Amino acid sequence: MDFLTQYLAQIQQLCRKHNVSELFVFGSALGNSFNEGSDIDFIVDFSGISLEDYADNYFDLKFSLEELLKRDVDLLEKKLYGILI
């Protein structure tokens, strides 16, 4: 998690830009196995996004996070996986 802390302000800005109501990190980024080759796993929930704009918004957020963090990002939608968390 220390790795992500340095990017907190930029991540919050991306969340506002993309109408993110919740963003959770999980996986190796939270533990000792996180290294320079690790990807970062997020669960996201959006609010107020029309169906027509959803895909563009989702992929723009994913690619923006990858550019910011210089790592692969797995971005899972809470509505699809919410029953598991």
C-alpha beads as a LAMMPS data file, in Angstrom:
LAMMPS data file: protein, C-alpha beads

85 atoms
84 bonds

1 atom types
1 bond types

-500.0 500.0 xlo xhi
-500.0 500.0 ylo yhi
-500.0 500.0 zlo zhi

Masses

1 110.0

Atoms # bond

1 1 1 0.000 0.000 0.000
2 1 1 2.959 2.328 0.570
3 1 1 3.535 2.381 -3.184
4 1 1 0.022 3.743 -3.808
5 1 1 0.182 6.347 -1.040
6 1 1 2.509 8.534 -3.092
7 1 1 -0.147 8.678 -5.835
8 1 1 -3.166 9.270 -3.606
9 1 1 -3.922 12.840 -4.751
10 1 1 -3.691 11.888 -8.438
11 1 1 -5.846 8.793 -7.919
12 1 1 -8.478 10.895 -6.140
13 1 1 -8.432 13.348 -9.041
14 1 1 -8.925 10.507 -11.548
15 1 1 -11.805 9.180 -9.445
16 1 1 -13.562 12.546 -9.521
17 1 1 -13.006 12.887 -13.274
18 1 1 -14.471 9.420 -13.934
19 1 1 -17.424 9.566 -11.485
20 1 1 -15.988 6.881 -9.214
21 1 1 -18.024 6.456 -6.052
22 1 1 -15.786 3.728 -4.582
23 1 1 -12.336 2.386 -5.409
24 1 1 -10.767 -0.501 -3.518
25 1 1 -7.328 -2.016 -3.916
26 1 1 -6.776 -5.717 -3.272
27 1 1 -4.237 -8.410 -3.989
28 1 1 -0.459 -8.232 -3.823
29 1 1 -0.402 -4.416 -3.557
30 1 1 -1.548 -4.850 0.042
31 1 1 1.068 -7.377 1.094
32 1 1 4.700 -8.301 1.208
33 1 1 4.636 -10.072 -2.160
34 1 1 4.224 -6.758 -4.042
35 1 1 7.271 -6.037 -6.225
36 1 1 8.287 -4.019 -9.277
37 1 1 6.717 -6.609 -11.589
38 1 1 3.373 -6.753 -9.792
39 1 1 0.180 -5.457 -11.306
40 1 1 -2.337 -3.559 -9.201
41 1 1 -5.853 -4.872 -8.657
42 1 1 -8.747 -2.480 -8.093
43 1 1 -12.491 -2.850 -7.650
44 1 1 -14.403 0.194 -8.862
45 1 1 -17.966 1.442 -8.548
46 1 1 -19.172 4.282 -10.764
47 1 1 -22.085 6.633 -10.175
48 1 1 -24.035 8.610 -12.729
49 1 1 -22.508 7.080 -15.859
50 1 1 -24.865 6.475 -18.755
51 1 1 -24.716 3.169 -20.583
52 1 1 -23.520 4.985 -23.703
53 1 1 -20.536 6.472 -21.841
54 1 1 -19.728 3.519 -19.597
55 1 1 -17.108 1.727 -21.736
56 1 1 -15.231 4.914 -22.627
57 1 1 -15.217 5.997 -18.981
58 1 1 -14.117 2.561 -17.728
59 1 1 -11.238 2.179 -20.178
60 1 1 -10.112 5.785 -19.805
61 1 1 -9.846 5.257 -16.039
62 1 1 -8.002 1.941 -16.472
63 1 1 -5.488 3.367 -18.940
64 1 1 -5.053 6.554 -16.882
65 1 1 -4.249 4.481 -13.790
66 1 1 -1.761 2.398 -15.769
67 1 1 -0.074 5.529 -17.094
68 1 1 0.097 7.107 -13.644
69 1 1 1.321 4.003 -11.820
70 1 1 3.507 2.659 -14.650
71 1 1 2.048 -0.808 -14.055
72 1 1 -0.619 -3.077 -15.437
73 1 1 -3.959 -2.495 -13.732
74 1 1 -6.783 -4.989 -13.307
75 1 1 -9.984 -2.986 -12.862
76 1 1 -12.973 -5.037 -11.735
77 1 1 -16.498 -3.633 -11.617
78 1 1 -18.065 -3.862 -8.150
79 1 1 -21.536 -4.461 -9.588
80 1 1 -20.242 -7.638 -11.233
81 1 1 -18.167 -8.864 -8.306
82 1 1 -19.902 -7.149 -5.398
83 1 1 -21.546 -10.285 -4.140
84 1 1 -18.083 -11.715 -3.502
85 1 1 -16.745 -8.792 -1.465

Bonds

1 1 1 2
2 1 2 3
3 1 3 4
4 1 4 5
5 1 5 6
6 1 6 7
7 1 7 8
8 1 8 9
9 1 9 10
10 1 10 11
11 1 11 12
12 1 12 13
13 1 13 14
14 1 14 15
15 1 15 16
16 1 16 17
17 1 17 18
18 1 18 19
19 1 19 20
20 1 20 21
21 1 21 22
22 1 22 23
23 1 23 24
24 1 24 25
25 1 25 26
26 1 26 27
27 1 27 28
28 1 28 29
29 1 29 30
30 1 30 31
31 1 31 32
32 1 32 33
33 1 33 34
34 1 34 35
35 1 35 36
36 1 36 37
37 1 37 38
38 1 38 39
39 1 39 40
40 1 40 41
41 1 41 42
42 1 42 43
43 1 43 44
44 1 44 45
45 1 45 46
46 1 46 47
47 1 47 48
48 1 48 49
49 1 49 50
50 1 50 51
51 1 51 52
52 1 52 53
53 1 53 54
54 1 54 55
55 1 55 56
56 1 56 57
57 1 57 58
58 1 58 59
59 1 59 60
60 1 60 61
61 1 61 62
62 1 62 63
63 1 63 64
64 1 64 65
65 1 65 66
66 1 66 67
67 1 67 68
68 1 68 69
69 1 69 70
70 1 70 71
71 1 71 72
72 1 72 73
73 1 73 74
74 1 74 75
75 1 75 76
76 1 76 77
77 1 77 78
78 1 78 79
79 1 79 80
80 1 80 81
81 1 81 82
82 1 82 83
83 1 83 84
84 1 84 85
